[in-house]
Structures are given as C-alpha cells and as structure tokens.
Amino acid sequence: MGNQANAKQKLSFEKALERLEQIVDQIESGKVPLEESIDKYAQGIELIKQCRSILESAERKIQVLAKGEGQDVQVTGPLEEGEEA
C-alpha cells in the first residue's frame, strides 16, 4: 500500500484529474460492484485532496511572484466552471 501512496503523490495535477475522471466514469457506469465502488470512491477522495493541495501550492507561488513584481494578488474565491478570470 505504501508504494501506491507514493505513486499517487507523484501524480501531476493533470494526471490526478484524469484518474479522478476515470473513477467517476466507472462508478457512474453502474457496472462496478458496490464494494469496489466504495474503494474507488475512497481513491477519488484522496485524488481530490491531492488536486486541492497542488492548486493551493500554485496559488501561493503566484501570490509570492506577484508580490515580487509589486502587485498584490487577492484571492476572491474559487472560480466556477466556465467563469473567466
């Protein structure tokens, strides 16, 4: 299990999101047995946590870079899907 956890940590944001989409598709298909669906759901939760962590880290980096350029970037909240920045 330790190797699996390390592999997940090394996923890029894009790969983690792709894996999450695959899990959702599998669960929504209704072809996955209940116990396996629960395991996949747990995997999905871990991938969501990883994606959030990556995004928060990127946000902090952007704020530091912007302050270095004399700009103050304010976080106004998460963008909704399709919303322009």
Gaussian input, Z-matrix of N, CA and C with variables (Angstrom, degrees):
# hf/3-21g

backbone

0 1
 N
 C     1     B1
 C     2     B2     1     A1
 N     3     B3     2     A2     1     D1
 C     4     B4     3     A3     2     D2
 C     5     B5     4     A4     3     D3
 N     6     B6     5     A5     4     D4
 C     7     B7     6     A6     5     D5
 C     8     B8     7     A7     6     D6
 N     9     B9     8     A8     7     D7
 C    10    B10     9     A9     8     D8
 C    11    B11    10    A10     9     D9
 N    12    B12    11    A11    10    D10
 C    13    B13    12    A12    11    D11
 C    14    B14    13    A13    12    D12
 N    15    B15    14    A14    13    D13
 C    16    B16    15    A15    14    D14
 C    17    B17    16    A16    15    D15
 N    18    B18    17    A17    16    D16
 C    19    B19    18    A18    17    D17
 C    20    B20    19    A19    18    D18
 N    21    B21    20    A20    19    D19
 C    22    B22    21    A21    20    D20
 C    23    B23    22    A22    21    D21
 N    24    B24    23    A23    22    D22
 C    25    B25    24    A24    23    D23
 C    26    B26    25    A25    24    D24
 N    27    B27    26    A26    25    D25
 C    28    B28    27    A27    26    D26
 C    29    B29    28    A28    27    D27
 N    30    B30    29    A29    28    D28
 C    31    B31    30    A30    29    D29
 C    32    B32    31    A31    30    D30
 N    33    B33    32    A32    31    D31
 C    34    B34    33    A33    32    D32
 C    35    B35    34    A34    33    D33
 N    36    B36    35    A35    34    D34
 C    37    B37    36    A36    35    D35
 C    38    B38    37    A37    36    D36
 N    39    B39    38    A38    37    D37
 C    40    B40    39    A39    38    D38
 C    41    B41    40    A40    39    D39
 N    42    B42    41    A41    40    D40
 C    43    B43    42    A42    41    D41
 C    44    B44    43    A43    42    D42
 N    45    B45    44    A44    43    D43
 C    46    B46    45    A45    44    D44
 C    47    B47    46    A46    45    D45
 N    48    B48    47    A47    46    D46
 C    49    B49    48    A48    47    D47
 C    50    B50    49    A49    48    D48
 N    51    B51    50    A50    49    D49
 C    52    B52    51    A51    50    D50
 C    53    B53    52    A52    51    D51
 N    54    B54    53    A53    52    D52
 C    55    B55    54    A54    53    D53
 C    56    B56    55    A55    54    D54
 N    57    B57    56    A56    55    D55
 C    58    B58    57    A57    56    D56
 C    59    B59    58    A58    57    D57
 N    60    B60    59    A59    58    D58
 C    61    B61    60    A60    59    D59
 C    62    B62    61    A61    60    D60
 N    63    B63    62    A62    61    D61
 C    64    B64    63    A63    62    D62
 C    65    B65    64    A64    63    D63
 N    66    B66    65    A65    64    D64
 C    67    B67    66    A66    65    D65
 C    68    B68    67    A67    66    D66
 N    69    B69    68    A68    67    D67
 C    70    B70    69    A69    68    D68
 C    71    B71    70    A70    69    D69
 N    72    B72    71    A71    70    D70
 C    73    B73    72    A72    71    D71
 C    74    B74    73    A73    72    D72
 N    75    B75    74    A74    73    D73
 C    76    B76    75    A75    74    D74
 C    77    B77    76    A76    75    D75
 N    78    B78    77    A77    76    D76
 C    79    B79    78    A78    77    D77
 C    80    B80    79    A79    78    D78
 N    81    B81    80    A80    79    D79
 C    82    B82    81    A81    80    D80
 C    83    B83    82    A82    81    D81
 N    84    B84    83    A83    82    D82
 C    85    B85    84    A84    83    D83
 C    86    B86    85    A85    84    D84
 N    87    B87    86    A86    85    D85
 C    88    B88    87    A87    86    D86
 C    89    B89    88    A88    87    D87
 N    90    B90    89    A89    88    D88
 C    91    B91    90    A90    89    D89
 C    92    B92    91    A91    90    D90
 N    93    B93    92    A92    91    D91
 C    94    B94    93    A93    92    D92
 C    95    B95    94    A94    93    D93
 N    96    B96    95    A95    94    D94
 C    97    B97    96    A96    95    D95
 C    98    B98    97    A97    96    D96
 N    99    B99    98    A98    97    D97
 C   100   B100    99    A99    98    D98
 C   101   B101   100   A100    99    D99
 N   102   B102   101   A101   100   D100
 C   103   B103   102   A102   101   D101
 C   104   B104   103   A103   102   D102
 N   105   B105   104   A104   103   D103
 C   106   B106   105   A105   104   D104
 C   107   B107   106   A106   105   D105
 N   108   B108   107   A107   106   D106
 C   109   B109   108   A108   107   D107
 C   110   B110   109   A109   108   D108
 N   111   B111   110   A110   109   D109
 C   112   B112   111   A111   110   D110
 C   113   B113   112   A112   111   D111
 N   114   B114   113   A113   112   D112
 C   115   B115   114   A114   113   D113
 C   116   B116   115   A115   114   D114
 N   117   B117   116   A116   115   D115
 C   118   B118   117   A117   116   D116
 C   119   B119   118   A118   117   D117
 N   120   B120   119   A119   118   D118
 C   121   B121   120   A120   119   D119
 C   122   B122   121   A121   120   D120
 N   123   B123   122   A122   121   D121
 C   124   B124   123   A123   122   D122
 C   125   B125   124   A124   123   D123
 N   126   B126   125   A125   124   D124
 C   127   B127   126   A126   125   D125
 C   128   B128   127   A127   126   D126
 N   129   B129   128   A128   127   D127
 C   130   B130   129   A129   128   D128
 C   131   B131   130   A130   129   D129
 N   132   B132   131   A131   130   D130
 C   133   B133   132   A132   131   D131
 C   134   B134   133   A133   132   D132
 N   135   B135   134   A134   133   D133
 C   136   B136   135   A135   134   D134
 C   137   B137   136   A136   135   D135
 N   138   B138   137   A137   136   D136
 C   139   B139   138   A138   137   D137
 C   140   B140   139   A139   138   D138
 N   141   B141   140   A140   139   D139
 C   142   B142   141   A141   140   D140
 C   143   B143   142   A142   141   D141
 N   144   B144   143   A143   142   D142
 C   145   B145   144   A144   143   D143
 C   146   B146   145   A145   144   D144
 N   147   B147   146   A146   145   D145
 C   148   B148   147   A147   146   D146
 C   149   B149   148   A148   147   D147
 N   150   B150   149   A149   148   D148
 C   151   B151   150   A150   149   D149
 C   152   B152   151   A151   150   D150
 N   153   B153   152   A152   151   D151
 C   154   B154   153   A153   152   D152
 C   155   B155   154   A154   153   D153
 N   156   B156   155   A155   154   D154
 C   157   B157   156   A156   155   D155
 C   158   B158   157   A157   156   D156
 N   159   B159   158   A158   157   D157
 C   160   B160   159   A159   158   D158
 C   161   B161   160   A160   159   D159
 N   162   B162   161   A161   160   D160
 C   163   B163   162   A162   161   D161
 C   164   B164   163   A163   162   D162
 N   165   B165   164   A164   163   D163
 C   166   B166   165   A165   164   D164
 C   167   B167   166   A166   165   D165
 N   168   B168   167   A167   166   D166
 C   169   B169   168   A168   167   D167
 C   170   B170   169   A169   168   D168
 N   171   B171   170   A170   169   D169
 C   172   B172   171   A171   170   D170
 C   173   B173   172   A172   171   D171
 N   174   B174   173   A173   172   D172
 C   175   B175   174   A174   173   D173
 C   176   B176   175   A175   174   D174
 N   177   B177   176   A176   175   D175
 C   178   B178   177   A177   176   D176
 C   179   B179   178   A178   177   D177
 N   180   B180   179   A179   178   D178
 C   181   B181   180   A180   179   D179
 C   182   B182   181   A181   180   D180
 N   183   B183   182   A182   181   D181
 C   184   B184   183   A183   182   D182
 C   185   B185   184   A184   183   D183
 N   186   B186   185   A185   184   D184
 C   187   B187   186   A186   185   D185
 C   188   B188   187   A187   186   D186
 N   189   B189   188   A188   187   D187
 C   190   B190   189   A189   188   D188
 C   191   B191   190   A190   189   D189
 N   192   B192   191   A191   190   D190
 C   193   B193   192   A192   191   D191
 C   194   B194   193   A193   192   D192
 N   195   B195   194   A194   193   D193
 C   196   B196   195   A195   194   D194
 C   197   B197   196   A196   195   D195
 N   198   B198   197   A197   196   D196
 C   199   B199   198   A198   197   D197
 C   200   B200   199   A199   198   D198
 N   201   B201   200   A200   199   D199
 C   202   B202   201   A201   200   D200
 C   203   B203   202   A202   201   D201
 N   204   B204   203   A203   202   D202
 C   205   B205   204   A204   203   D203
 C   206   B206   205   A205   204   D204
 N   207   B207   206   A206   205   D205
 C   208   B208   207   A207   206   D206
 C   209   B209   208   A208   207   D207
 N   210   B210   209   A209   208   D208
 C   211   B211   210   A210   209   D209
 C   212   B212   211   A211   210   D210
 N   213   B213   212   A212   211   D211
 C   214   B214   213   A213   212   D212
 C   215   B215   214   A214   213   D213
 N   216   B216   215   A215   214   D214
 C   217   B217   216   A216   215   D215
 C   218   B218   217   A217   216   D216
 N   219   B219   218   A218   217   D217
 C   220   B220   219   A219   218   D218
 C   221   B221   220   A220   219   D219
 N   222   B222   221   A221   220   D220
 C   223   B223   222   A222   221   D221
 C   224   B224   223   A223   222   D222
 N   225   B225   224   A224   223   D223
 C   226   B226   225   A225   224   D224
 C   227   B227   226   A226   225   D225
 N   228   B228   227   A227   226   D226
 C   229   B229   228   A228   227   D227
 C   230   B230   229   A229   228   D228
 N   231   B231   230   A230   229   D229
 C   232   B232   231   A231   230   D230
 C   233   B233   232   A232   231   D231
 N   234   B234   233   A233   232   D232
 C   235   B235   234   A234   233   D233
 C   236   B236   235   A235   234   D234
 N   237   B237   236   A236   235   D235
 C   238   B238   237   A237   236   D236
 C   239   B239   238   A238   237   D237
 N   240   B240   239   A239   238   D238
 C   241   B241   240   A240   239   D239
 C   242   B242   241   A241   240   D240
 N   243   B243   242   A242   241   D241
 C   244   B244   243   A243   242   D242
 C   245   B245   244   A244   243   D243
 N   246   B246   245   A245   244   D244
 C   247   B247   246   A246   245   D245
 C   248   B248   247   A247   246   D246
 N   249   B249   248   A248   247   D247
 C   250   B250   249   A249   248   D248
 C   251   B251   250   A250   249   D249
 N   252   B252   251   A251   250   D250
 C   253   B253   252   A252   251   D251
 C   254   B254   253   A253   252   D252

   B1=1.4542
   B2=1.5291
   B3=1.3401
   B4=1.4538
   B5=1.5152
   B6=1.3346
   B7=1.4577
   B8=1.5159
   B9=1.3281
   B10=1.4547
   B11=1.5309
   B12=1.3244
   B13=1.4594
   B14=1.5241
   B15=1.3378
   B16=1.4567
   B17=1.5176
   B18=1.3142
   B19=1.4595
   B20=1.5266
   B21=1.3233
   B22=1.4569
   B23=1.5212
   B24=1.3364
   B25=1.4494
   B26=1.5217
   B27=1.3049
   B28=1.4528
   B29=1.5219
   B30=1.3261
   B31=1.4561
   B32=1.5266
   B33=1.3160
   B34=1.4593
   B35=1.5221
   B36=1.3133
   B37=1.4620
   B38=1.5243
   B39=1.3140
   B40=1.4683
   B41=1.5294
   B42=1.3250
   B43=1.4755
   B44=1.5247
   B45=1.3356
   B46=1.4621
   B47=1.5238
   B48=1.3231
   B49=1.4588
   B50=1.5259
   B51=1.3198
   B52=1.4677
   B53=1.5288
   B54=1.3214
   B55=1.4732
   B56=1.5281
   B57=1.3214
   B58=1.4619
   B59=1.5327
   B60=1.3144
   B61=1.4684
   B62=1.5287
   B63=1.3301
   B64=1.4623
   B65=1.5340
   B66=1.3172
   B67=1.4618
   B68=1.5258
   B69=1.3185
   B70=1.4666
   B71=1.5274
   B72=1.3258
   B73=1.4688
   B74=1.5212
   B75=1.3271
   B76=1.4654
   B77=1.5224
   B78=1.3148
   B79=1.4628
   B80=1.5253
   B81=1.3313
   B82=1.4599
   B83=1.5255
   B84=1.3207
   B85=1.4610
   B86=1.5229
   B87=1.3323
   B88=1.4606
   B89=1.5171
   B90=1.3148
   B91=1.4594
   B92=1.5258
   B93=1.3350
   B94=1.4557
   B95=1.5367
   B96=1.3286
   B97=1.4643
   B98=1.5272
   B99=1.3232
   B100=1.4614
   B101=1.5276
   B102=1.3262
   B103=1.4697
   B104=1.5236
   B105=1.3104
   B106=1.4657
   B107=1.5305
   B108=1.3314
   B109=1.4621
   B110=1.5267
   B111=1.3313
   B112=1.4703
   B113=1.5214
   B114=1.3327
   B115=1.4690
   B116=1.5364
   B117=1.3239
   B118=1.4622
   B119=1.5266
   B120=1.3331
   B121=1.4651
   B122=1.5313
   B123=1.3316
   B124=1.4760
   B125=1.5274
   B126=1.3281
   B127=1.4673
   B128=1.5304
   B129=1.3166
   B130=1.4624
   B131=1.5186
   B132=1.3264
   B133=1.4649
   B134=1.5306
   B135=1.3332
   B136=1.4707
   B137=1.5285
   B138=1.3312
   B139=1.4637
   B140=1.5284
   B141=1.3257
   B142=1.4709
   B143=1.5275
   B144=1.3190
   B145=1.4719
   B146=1.5234
   B147=1.3270
   B148=1.4619
   B149=1.5255
   B150=1.3239
   B151=1.4660
   B152=1.5296
   B153=1.3239
   B154=1.4682
   B155=1.5192
   B156=1.3203
   B157=1.4596
   B158=1.5312
   B159=1.3103
   B160=1.4716
   B161=1.5222
   B162=1.3336
   B163=1.4678
   B164=1.5290
   B165=1.3253
   B166=1.4611
   B167=1.5260
   B168=1.3269
   B169=1.4576
   B170=1.5293
   B171=1.3193
   B172=1.4649
   B173=1.5292
   B174=1.3253
   B175=1.4617
   B176=1.5275
   B177=1.3412
   B178=1.4695
   B179=1.5349
   B180=1.3188
   B181=1.4659
   B182=1.5229
   B183=1.3303
   B184=1.4641
   B185=1.5258
   B186=1.3481
   B187=1.4626
   B188=1.5229
   B189=1.3283
   B190=1.4689
   B191=1.5256
   B192=1.3207
   B193=1.4650
   B194=1.5238
   B195=1.3191
   B196=1.4602
   B197=1.5299
   B198=1.3260
   B199=1.4651
   B200=1.5243
   B201=1.3253
   B202=1.4577
   B203=1.5142
   B204=1.3223
   B205=1.4534
   B206=1.5315
   B207=1.3299
   B208=1.4595
   B209=1.5145
   B210=1.3100
   B211=1.4534
   B212=1.5149
   B213=1.3059
   B214=1.4568
   B215=1.5205
   B216=1.3159
   B217=1.4564
   B218=1.5160
   B219=1.2975
   B220=1.4574
   B221=1.5187
   B222=1.3264
   B223=1.4557
   B224=1.5140
   B225=1.3293
   B226=1.4584
   B227=1.5142
   B228=1.3005
   B229=1.4616
   B230=1.5083
   B231=1.3151
   B232=1.4637
   B233=1.5254
   B234=1.3097
   B235=1.4590
   B236=1.5111
   B237=1.2928
   B238=1.4591
   B239=1.5187
   B240=1.3168
   B241=1.4535
   B242=1.5133
   B243=1.3304
   B244=1.4483
   B245=1.5237
   B246=1.3235
   B247=1.4671
   B248=1.5095
   B249=1.3093
   B250=1.4573
   B251=1.5123
   B252=1.3223
   B253=1.4773
   B254=1.4964
   A1=110.59
   A2=117.35
   A3=121.30
   A4=112.23
   A5=116.73
   A6=120.00
   A7=111.30
   A8=116.37
   A9=120.81
   A10=109.98
   A11=117.54
   A12=121.58
   A13=110.47
   A14=117.66
   A15=120.99
   A16=111.12
   A17=117.58
   A18=121.55
   A19=110.21
   A20=116.77
   A21=120.63
   A22=110.84
   A23=117.55
   A24=121.43
   A25=111.54
   A26=117.20
   A27=121.25
   A28=112.78
   A29=117.82
   A30=120.51
   A31=110.36
   A32=116.01
   A33=119.33
   A34=108.03
   A35=116.19
   A36=120.45
   A37=110.01
   A38=116.06
   A39=120.43
   A40=111.72
   A41=116.39
   A42=120.23
   A43=110.76
   A44=116.55
   A45=120.24
   A46=110.15
   A47=116.63
   A48=120.95
   A49=110.89
   A50=116.59
   A51=121.02
   A52=110.62
   A53=116.66
   A54=121.41
   A55=110.29
   A56=117.00
   A57=121.63
   A58=110.52
   A59=117.06
   A60=121.07
   A61=110.92
   A62=117.18
   A63=120.79
   A64=110.66
   A65=116.24
   A66=120.80
   A67=110.32
   A68=116.51
   A69=120.66
   A70=109.92
   A71=116.83
   A72=120.47
   A73=111.11
   A74=116.74
   A75=120.40
   A76=111.05
   A77=117.18
   A78=120.60
   A79=110.37
   A80=116.76
   A81=120.75
   A82=112.91
   A83=117.10
   A84=120.09
   A85=111.89
   A86=115.96
   A87=120.53
   A88=112.94
   A89=117.62
   A90=121.87
   A91=112.63
   A92=116.36
   A93=121.18
   A94=108.03
   A95=117.64
   A96=120.15
   A97=111.38
   A98=116.45
   A99=122.31
   A100=112.64
   A101=117.98
   A102=120.63
   A103=111.14
   A104=116.40
   A105=119.96
   A106=110.33
   A107=117.13
   A108=121.09
   A109=110.42
   A110=116.11
   A111=119.93
   A112=110.33
   A113=117.13
   A114=121.02
   A115=110.62
   A116=116.23
   A117=120.39
   A118=110.69
   A119=116.49
   A120=120.86
   A121=109.61
   A122=116.17
   A123=120.87
   A124=110.52
   A125=117.08
   A126=120.74
   A127=109.94
   A128=115.56
   A129=120.51
   A130=112.04
   A131=117.05
   A132=121.17
   A133=110.17
   A134=116.20
   A135=119.95
   A136=111.15
   A137=117.00
   A138=120.12
   A139=110.93
   A140=117.04
   A141=120.67
   A142=109.63
   A143=116.72
   A144=120.45
   A145=110.34
   A146=116.02
   A147=120.31
   A148=110.47
   A149=116.95
   A150=120.55
   A151=110.97
   A152=116.86
   A153=120.36
   A154=110.94
   A155=116.45
   A156=120.98
   A157=110.71
   A158=116.09
   A159=120.76
   A160=110.04
   A161=117.10
   A162=120.94
   A163=111.47
   A164=117.25
   A165=120.61
   A166=110.73
   A167=116.35
   A168=120.55
   A169=110.52
   A170=116.31
   A171=120.70
   A172=110.29
   A173=116.51
   A174=121.02
   A175=110.87
   A176=116.60
   A177=120.27
   A178=110.36
   A179=117.21
   A180=120.58
   A181=110.82
   A182=116.74
   A183=120.96
   A184=109.91
   A185=116.88
   A186=120.18
   A187=111.03
   A188=116.95
   A189=120.73
   A190=110.10
   A191=117.37
   A192=120.64
   A193=111.32
   A194=116.49
   A195=120.25
   A196=110.67
   A197=117.37
   A198=120.06
   A199=110.22
   A200=116.95
   A201=121.12
   A202=111.84
   A203=116.43
   A204=121.72
   A205=111.47
   A206=116.12
   A207=119.58
   A208=113.48
   A209=117.56
   A210=121.23
   A211=108.69
   A212=115.80
   A213=120.43
   A214=107.55
   A215=116.89
   A216=121.98
   A217=107.85
   A218=115.86
   A219=121.37
   A220=109.28
   A221=116.04
   A222=121.68
   A223=106.94
   A224=116.28
   A225=120.04
   A226=112.04
   A227=116.98
   A228=120.61
   A229=109.94
   A230=115.63
   A231=119.35
   A232=111.42
   A233=114.84
   A234=120.07
   A235=109.13
   A236=116.30
   A237=120.50
   A238=107.77
   A239=116.34
   A240=120.54
   A241=109.27
   A242=115.97
   A243=121.32
   A244=113.23
   A245=118.60
   A246=122.11
   A247=108.96
   A248=116.36
   A249=121.80
   A250=109.68
   A251=116.69
   A252=120.95
   A253=110.36
   D1=-33.44
   D2=179.74
   D3=-59.85
   D4=-40.71
   D5=178.19
   D6=-62.98
   D7=-37.67
   D8=179.78
   D9=-65.28
   D10=-41.71
   D11=179.12
   D12=-63.60
   D13=-42.53
   D14=178.45
   D15=-64.30
   D16=-38.60
   D17=179.47
   D18=-63.61
   D19=-40.58
   D20=179.58
   D21=-63.95
   D22=-39.22
   D23=-178.60
   D24=-65.30
   D25=-26.79
   D26=-177.11
   D27=-87.03
   D28=-5.62
   D29=179.49
   D30=-67.42
   D31=139.82
   D32=172.88
   D33=-74.56
   D34=167.30
   D35=178.93
   D36=-57.38
   D37=-44.42
   D38=-177.77
   D39=-63.87
   D40=-42.06
   D41=179.76
   D42=-68.06
   D43=-40.43
   D44=178.73
   D45=-63.52
   D46=-42.42
   D47=179.22
   D48=-65.82
   D49=-40.20
   D50=177.25
   D51=-61.80
   D52=-44.52
   D53=179.00
   D54=-63.86
   D55=-40.63
   D56=178.12
   D57=-61.47
   D58=-43.09
   D59=178.28
   D60=-62.38
   D61=-39.25
   D62=177.63
   D63=-62.86
   D64=-43.09
   D65=-179.96
   D66=-62.43
   D67=-45.25
   D68=-180.00
   D69=-61.34
   D70=-44.71
   D71=178.75
   D72=-59.73
   D73=-42.80
   D74=-179.43
   D75=-64.26
   D76=-44.58
   D77=-179.65
   D78=-65.83
   D79=-44.55
   D80=-177.99
   D81=-67.89
   D82=-22.13
   D83=-179.33
   D84=-65.26
   D85=-24.97
   D86=-178.93
   D87=77.13
   D88=5.02
   D89=-177.87
   D90=-94.93
   D91=-2.56
   D92=-177.88
   D93=-97.47
   D94=130.43
   D95=177.65
   D96=-57.78
   D97=154.97
   D98=-175.84
   D99=-53.35
   D100=-50.41
   D101=-178.13
   D102=-60.04
   D103=-41.14
   D104=178.99
   D105=-68.24
   D106=-36.24
   D107=177.13
   D108=-61.20
   D109=-40.76
   D110=179.23
   D111=-64.59
   D112=-42.53
   D113=177.28
   D114=-61.99
   D115=-43.52
   D116=-179.92
   D117=-66.03
   D118=-37.51
   D119=177.20
   D120=-60.19
   D121=-44.88
   D122=178.63
   D123=-61.77
   D124=-41.08
   D125=177.27
   D126=-62.49
   D127=-40.88
   D128=179.36
   D129=-62.27
   D130=-41.57
   D131=178.25
   D132=-60.49
   D133=-43.24
   D134=178.76
   D135=-64.04
   D136=-38.91
   D137=178.29
   D138=-66.48
   D139=-38.15
   D140=177.32
   D141=-62.27
   D142=-44.27
   D143=178.50
   D144=-59.94
   D145=-42.38
   D146=-179.66
   D147=-64.24
   D148=-44.43
   D149=179.60
   D150=-61.73
   D151=-42.98
   D152=178.23
   D153=-61.23
   D154=-42.13
   D155=179.74
   D156=-62.01
   D157=-43.92
   D158=179.23
   D159=-62.75
   D160=-43.60
   D161=-179.70
   D162=-65.72
   D163=-41.31
   D164=178.78
   D165=-63.61
   D166=-39.63
   D167=178.09
   D168=-64.10
   D169=-43.73
   D170=178.99
   D171=-63.01
   D172=-40.49
   D173=178.95
   D174=-61.44
   D175=-43.74
   D176=178.91
   D177=-63.14
   D178=-41.39
   D179=179.25
   D180=-62.26
   D181=-41.88
   D182=179.98
   D183=-63.92
   D184=-41.69
   D185=179.02
   D186=-62.73
   D187=-42.37
   D188=179.04
   D189=-64.11
   D190=-44.62
   D191=179.40
   D192=-63.68
   D193=-42.14
   D194=-179.36
   D195=-64.88
   D196=-40.33
   D197=178.60
   D198=-65.47
   D199=-34.57
   D200=177.07
   D201=-64.64
   D202=-25.70
   D203=178.50
   D204=-94.14
   D205=6.39
   D206=178.50
   D207=83.67
   D208=12.80
   D209=178.94
   D210=-107.99
   D211=150.12
   D212=177.64
   D213=-114.48
   D214=108.37
   D215=-178.94
   D216=-89.10
   D217=123.49
   D218=178.01
   D219=-102.88
   D220=135.90
   D221=176.28
   D222=-86.11
   D223=121.80
   D224=-177.69
   D225=-104.13
   D226=-1.61
   D227=-179.07
   D228=121.70
   D229=170.47
   D230=-177.48
   D231=-68.61
   D232=143.45
   D233=174.65
   D234=-75.76
   D235=138.29
   D236=174.60
   D237=-79.91
   D238=155.19
   D239=-179.75
   D240=-57.92
   D241=128.35
   D242=177.94
   D243=87.63
   D244=-5.76
   D245=-179.28
   D246=-80.72
   D247=136.44
   D248=178.42
   D249=-80.78
   D250=148.39
   D251=178.42
   D252=-79.74

